[in-house]
């Protein structure tokens, strides 16, 4: 593997698997929107977030999502890639999950001492695949994007890495 000055990981599906029933989360989000007379029919959670943002409901929706995430983090399952920690370079986490859920899952599995920074959905004004959160993590690690690696499990992870100027590695390549 190429030598990097920093490594940033996605969290859910990469280091751990959060025990979240995303169908329940979507139902809850839809109920919040319907209660305010907005129709979320045919939309996924991320589209519901956009609808909520357009109608002043994003904080309420994100609060509900975060509650599910924090609960799911308390029973998160450790994945094989977590055994690669620690590294000789600074390590960060950049996730679409809320920062508190990330920290709960990392602590549950004793990974928190090996992770130098955590950027969650609520740590930055944008979310992946926008490069902003990933660049925030790299900057917090004192590294440059072109000397950093992002490891993730989704197309949005890869898109964020490319947009931010980081190398990208799919989690399956490391397991």
C-alpha positions as CSV (number, residue, x, y, z in Angstrom):
1,X,0.0,0.0,0.0
2,X,1.2,3.5,-0.8
3,X,2.4,5.5,2.2
4,X,0.0,8.1,3.4
5,X,0.2,10.9,5.9
6,X,-3.4,10.2,7.1
7,X,-6.1,7.6,6.7
8,X,-9.8,8.5,7.0
9,X,-12.5,5.8,7.3
10,X,-16.2,5.9,6.7
11,X,-17.8,4.3,9.8
12,X,-21.0,2.2,9.1
13,X,-20.2,-0.6,6.8
14,X,-16.5,0.0,7.0
15,X,-15.3,-0.2,10.7
16,X,-18.6,-1.2,12.3
17,X,-22.1,-2.0,11.3
18,X,-24.6,0.1,13.2
19,X,-27.7,-1.8,14.3
20,X,-30.2,0.6,12.7
21,X,-33.5,-0.4,11.1
22,X,-33.4,2.1,8.2
23,X,-37.0,1.3,7.2
24,X,-38.1,2.4,10.7
25,X,-36.0,5.6,10.3
26,X,-37.6,6.3,6.9
27,X,-41.1,5.8,8.4
28,X,-40.3,8.2,11.2
29,X,-39.0,10.8,8.8
30,X,-42.0,10.5,6.6
31,X,-44.3,10.9,9.7
32,X,-42.5,14.1,10.7
33,X,-43.0,15.5,7.2
34,X,-46.6,14.4,6.9
35,X,-47.4,16.0,10.2
36,X,-46.4,19.3,8.7
37,X,-48.4,18.6,5.5
38,X,-45.4,17.7,3.3
39,X,-45.7,14.6,1.1
40,X,-42.6,12.4,1.2
41,X,-44.1,9.6,-1.0
42,X,-41.5,7.9,-3.1
43,X,-38.5,9.6,-1.5
44,X,-35.6,8.0,0.5
45,X,-34.2,9.4,3.7
46,X,-31.7,11.7,2.0
47,X,-34.4,13.1,-0.2
48,X,-36.6,13.6,2.8
49,X,-33.7,15.5,4.4
50,X,-33.7,17.8,1.4
51,X,-37.5,18.3,1.6
52,X,-37.1,19.0,5.4
53,X,-34.4,21.5,4.7
54,X,-36.6,23.3,2.2
55,X,-39.3,23.6,4.8
56,X,-37.5,24.4,8.0
57,X,-37.7,20.9,9.4
58,X,-34.1,19.6,9.0
59,X,-33.2,20.0,12.6
60,X,-36.2,18.0,13.7
61,X,-35.7,15.3,11.1
62,X,-31.9,15.0,11.8
63,X,-32.7,14.8,15.5
64,X,-35.0,11.8,14.9
65,X,-32.4,10.1,12.6
66,X,-29.7,10.7,15.2
67,X,-31.7,9.1,17.9
68,X,-32.0,5.9,15.9
69,X,-28.3,6.1,15.0
70,X,-27.2,6.5,18.7
71,X,-29.3,3.6,19.7
72,X,-27.9,1.5,16.9
73,X,-24.4,2.4,17.8
74,X,-24.8,1.0,21.3
75,X,-25.2,-2.5,19.7
76,X,-23.0,-2.0,16.7
77,X,-21.1,-5.0,15.3
78,X,-17.3,-4.6,14.8
79,X,-16.2,-5.4,11.3
80,X,-12.9,-7.0,10.2
81,X,-11.3,-3.8,8.9
82,X,-11.3,-2.4,12.5
83,X,-8.6,-4.9,13.3
84,X,-6.2,-2.9,11.1
85,X,-6.2,-0.1,13.7
86,X,-4.0,1.5,15.0
87,X,-1.9,2.9,12.2
88,X,1.4,4.8,12.3
89,X,-0.3,7.8,10.8
90,X,-3.2,9.9,12.1
91,X,-6.7,8.3,11.6
92,X,-10.0,10.0,11.2
93,X,-13.7,9.0,10.6
94,X,-15.9,10.8,8.2
95,X,-19.5,9.5,8.2
96,X,-23.0,10.3,7.2
97,X,-24.0,9.2,10.7
98,X,-24.2,11.8,13.4
99,X,-21.0,12.4,15.3
100,X,-22.4,11.1,18.6
101,X,-23.3,7.7,17.1
102,X,-19.8,7.5,15.6
103,X,-18.2,8.1,18.9
104,X,-20.5,5.6,20.7
105,X,-19.6,2.8,18.3
106,X,-15.9,3.6,18.3
107,X,-15.9,3.6,22.1
108,X,-17.9,0.4,22.3
109,X,-15.2,-1.4,20.3
110,X,-12.2,0.3,21.9
111,X,-11.4,2.1,18.6
112,X,-11.8,5.6,20.0
113,X,-8.2,5.7,21.2
114,X,-7.0,5.0,17.6
115,X,-9.1,7.7,15.9
116,X,-7.9,11.3,16.1
117,X,-10.9,13.1,14.6
118,X,-14.5,12.3,13.9
119,X,-16.6,14.3,11.4
120,X,-20.3,13.2,11.4
121,X,-23.3,14.5,9.5
122,X,-23.8,17.2,12.1
123,X,-20.2,18.3,12.2
124,X,-20.2,20.1,8.9
125,X,-22.8,22.2,6.9
126,X,-22.7,19.7,4.1
127,X,-22.7,15.9,3.8
128,X,-20.9,13.4,1.6
129,X,-20.6,13.2,-1.3
130,X,-19.8,16.9,-1.0
131,X,-16.1,17.0,-0.3
132,X,-16.4,19.4,2.6
133,X,-16.7,17.0,5.5
134,X,-13.8,14.8,4.3
135,X,-11.6,17.9,3.8
136,X,-12.5,18.9,7.4
137,X,-11.3,15.5,8.7
138,X,-8.1,15.7,6.7
139,X,-7.4,19.2,7.9
140,X,-8.0,18.2,11.5
141,X,-5.5,15.4,11.1
142,X,-2.9,18.0,9.8
143,X,-2.6,16.3,6.5
144,X,-2.9,17.2,2.8
145,X,-5.6,15.6,0.7
146,X,-3.2,14.4,-1.9
147,X,-1.3,12.5,0.8
148,X,-4.4,11.0,2.4
149,X,-6.5,7.9,1.8
150,X,-10.3,7.5,2.3
151,X,-11.6,4.0,2.9
152,X,-15.3,3.5,2.4
153,X,-18.1,1.2,1.2
154,X,-20.3,3.3,-1.0
155,X,-20.4,5.3,-4.3
156,X,-20.9,8.5,-2.3
157,X,-17.7,7.7,-0.3
158,X,-15.7,7.3,-3.6
159,X,-17.3,10.4,-5.0
160,X,-16.4,12.5,-1.9
161,X,-12.8,11.2,-2.0
162,X,-12.3,12.0,-5.7
163,X,-13.9,15.5,-5.2
164,X,-11.6,16.2,-2.2
165,X,-8.5,15.0,-4.0
166,X,-7.9,11.9,-1.8
167,X,-7.1,8.4,-2.9
168,X,-9.9,6.0,-2.3
169,X,-10.0,2.4,-1.4
170,X,-13.1,0.2,-1.2
171,X,-13.5,-1.6,2.1
172,X,-13.6,-5.0,0.4
173,X,-10.1,-4.5,-0.9
174,X,-8.8,-4.4,2.6
175,X,-10.8,-7.2,4.3
